[in-house]
């Protein structure tokens, strides 16, 4: 198995064809996002900036680890792992 699962939060599912989960090939987070961009460009535009950086109010997790605390978009994603995209929540 060389696939991974990408979990899409409700606010972004409309940009992913209404899907809650997508499949992609294992690699790095950047590889996963590139693959998804080919299928769902509007989804990935909401996750990364035009310069290719993670947007400030979007978190990406590989398993339970935030990629910002790992190697960012260069974080490896092994086959069978789950990548979760989560918009940051703020309140006051």
N, C-alpha and C positions, 0 to 999 in steps of 0.2 A: 504494500500500500504506500503510495507516494503522495497521497492527498492530505490536505488539511481542511479544517472547517473554519469558516469565517462567520462569526455571529454578528448580525446587523441589528442595531437598536431600532425600535419602532419609528422614531423621527426620521430615520434614513431609509427605511424599507421601501418607500415610494421611489427612491432613486436606484433601487436594486430589483426592480420588477416585482415589488411586493414580497420578496423573499425574506425570511427570517435568518436563513443560513445559506451560505454559498460554499462551494468547493473550489479549491485552488491547488496548484502543485506546491509541494514543500520547497523551501529555499530560504530567502531572507524576507523580512517584512516588506522591503522595497520590491522584491520579486512578486510577492503576493499582490501588492497594490498595483503593480504594472499589469499583471494578468487581469485583475478585476477592472482596471481602467479600460482595457480593450473591450470588455463586455458592458460595463456600467460607468462610463466616463463621468456622469454627473455625480455619482456616489463618491468617487475618488476625489473629485474636485472639492468636496466638502470635508475631506479628511486631510489632504495635503495642500500646501500653498502652490502657486504657479512655479515657485522656485524649487519645489520638491521637498519642503520641510513639513513636518506635522503641524497642523493648525494648532494655535495655542489652547483652544478650548475643546480639543478632541484628544482622548487618550486611547492608546492601542495596547492591548495586553496579549502576551503569549502565555497561555495558561493563566497563572495568577500574577505574573510579573509585568509591570508597566515597562514598555520598551524604552521610555525616557530614562529609566534607571539601569538599563542594560546598554546595548549598543545602538539605540535608536532604530532607524530604518534598516541598519545593517544587522540587526538581531536575527539570528538563525531561527527558522521554524522547521522543526523536524516533522517527518511524516506522522500523521495521527494526532498532532497537536491541534489545539483550538486557539484561534485568534479572535479576540473580541474588540469591537470598535465601540467606544463609549463617549458620548458627548459629556463634557464636564458639567456638573450641576453646581449652581451658585445660588445663594439666597441671602437674605438679609434680615 
